[in-house]
Amino acid sequence: MTSPTPRKVCVVTGSRAEYGILRPLLAALKADPGFELRLVVCAMHLSATFGLTYREIEADGFAIDRQVEMAPDADTAAGVTKSIGRGCIGFADAFAELKPDLLVLLGDRYEILAAAAAALVARIPVAHIHGGELTEGAIDDAIRHAVTKMSHLHFCAAETYRQRVIQLGEAPERVFTVGALGLDNLAAIPLMSRHELETDLDFRFGDRMVVVTYHPATLEAGDPAAGLAALLKALDRFPELRAVITYPNADAGANALIDGIEAYAARRKGRVLLVKSLGTRRYLSLVAQAAAVIGNSSSGIIEVPSFRVPTVNLGTRQRGRLRAASIVDCAEEPEAILRAIQTALSSEFRAGLMGMANPYGDGKTAPRILERLRAADLEALPMKRFYDLPRVTADARETAAANP
């Protein structure tokens, strides 16, 4: 008896954070004989500025099948727009050569928009992870919803997000609540000890250490460097803290942020460490050792609460996401950030997080996704009908009856 032909599943990744989230699913697909994994890397992974992080993927034992060069020529709106265009061309060529049965995309970055557009025209079914969420301060919000409409299977991190994807017109039987995929790493990856981390990074944490990541809020009208300056000014009010700062994403305005954190770290050697990319294991290990995580990264909202470590979340970039009790939101002003850090570092606040549940799931997401990928009718997926909510359908019938 012949075995069924494995399904060729192509996964696209363009950034260190996205790869870290996808890693449990990549491992599960690679180990499952029912699938043939094809991996396409692009954008920040191929940029020396951001640490050539494709090497981390290869070090983890994953073969890279295609590379799509699409890093922006400049960190401007025009540069990012041109990057999307180059991405569409590169993904069109990659998909034509790889001929995947299914494409898996995660999240909301502009690289993912380019991949989804190329797949739509090529009639390749798309499974989208982390749809239905809100990040009102970034263009990612609109991109995420656009990718939802170009996708055919939807794996959401929470039931609230599932309902929003259905509200966007996606059929309920194609939309699944599976939890946040990145939480699977917490059980799968052995964390490094404090001594291992300090040795590996050549940096001492002192009594208290914080992890800082600040990205441009791409829908904000102001200068992203002003928000960073407010954050760094507030950090200087805590001279006893050691800080590990990571690079921002390759978005419009990123270069000014990189210049700012490089200058800041250079003047505070021994107290501040700047790292282009920590990798998943080092990042999660640092969070486990940290007194707080500070910035505006989605990780501070989604993964960090599982460690019961406080997150100081700045500004509007993550506005709209579900919040655990460990999140302290604040405006991008020095005094507001100062007060938020004081709250997060207080023993009373941290004691209140004992027993707290993470609203993003239980860390068993990859097996749920695999189960749905096995069962999907790939031939039927590309043809979609817009799903009207029951109230909308009832209103339409009433209108039609009143206007025969």
Beta strands, then each sheet from edge to edge (+ up, - down):
strand 1: 7-13
strand 2: 35-42
strand 3: 66-68
strand 4: 102-106
strand 5: 126-129
strand 6: 153-156
strand 7: 175-177
strand 8: 208-213
strand 9: 241-246
strand 10: 272-275
strand 11: 292-295
strand 12: 311-314
strand 13: 327-330
sheet 1: 3+ 2+ 1+ 4+ 5+ 6+ 7+
sheet 2: 10+ 9+ 8+ 11+ 12+ 13+
end
